[in-house]
Amino acid sequence: MIRIYGATDRGCVRTTNQDAFTYKIIDEETAFAVVCDGMGGEKGGHIASARAVEVISMALTRSLNAQTPVSSIKSMLIAAISAANAVIYETAQADPELKGMGTTVVALVIREDTLCLAHAGDSRAYQFAERALCAHRLTHDHSVVQLLLDNGEITEREARVHPKRNYITRALGVERNIDVEYYEQYFRAGRLLLCSDGLYNYAPPDDHLDLITSCVSEQDLWLLIDEANKAGGPDNITAVIVVKETKPRRAGGKT
């Protein structure tokens, strides 16, 4: 069985919310979820993230069902994200006021016992075990700060306050083509978090394991978002929690 809870908030500083999310549970073993964080000004960022969520959701809704083989999901996810990239890029090219707009994306599909994940930018996905002692990050940021970290030029502590921590190196809609990173793993049961940087920068998942692993409703999810707002809420905040549980075994017996 799959359960999903999602919420987004403008935060305490921004005048608009440029984040967007969507999800759909297709059956007890099939679902998808998407989080996008727009950029390019108040109007442009909102449009980019909203269009990305819309296009990806429509593509996955058309293609994904209870009979979809896991082997086809990689191409399905990348095609959906590439279609969103094309729509945003062409929209920006047609309207000078929207030129330069773009959005991050992190999208997952659960199909049977497999987790399929695709992303571009610095929105993240985390995995949590049943008795989680830490958050296991599944995505690798496409950002200037991540490049500096990978090269050993800065420390994790320095990365949190680096002046270029919001500079990303990949985003939908900025170029005609997008390089999407894809990841796949066995996933029989557990808990996942998709989120924008407005959440993980100000309410780090490792510091709020109890709120994440005990979340059983959208109301509970707002407790996590509130933690980012308590830290100042300088950015838009979005979180989607996905919970997959194993089917209960049927009692057996002799006849």
Protein Blocks (a to p, Z undefined) as FASTA:
>chain_A
ZZddddddebjmbmbdfbdcddddfblmbccddddddeeijklmmmmmmmmmmmmmmmmm
mmgcfklcfklmmmmmmmmmmmmmmmmmmmmmmpmklgoiacdddddddehjaccddded
jbdcddddfklcbdcdfbdcddfklmmmmnopacfklmmmgcklmpcfbdehkambdcdd
ddddddfbccdddddfklmmmmcfklmmmmmmmgcbfklmmmmmmmmmmnoopaccdddd
dddddddddddddZZ
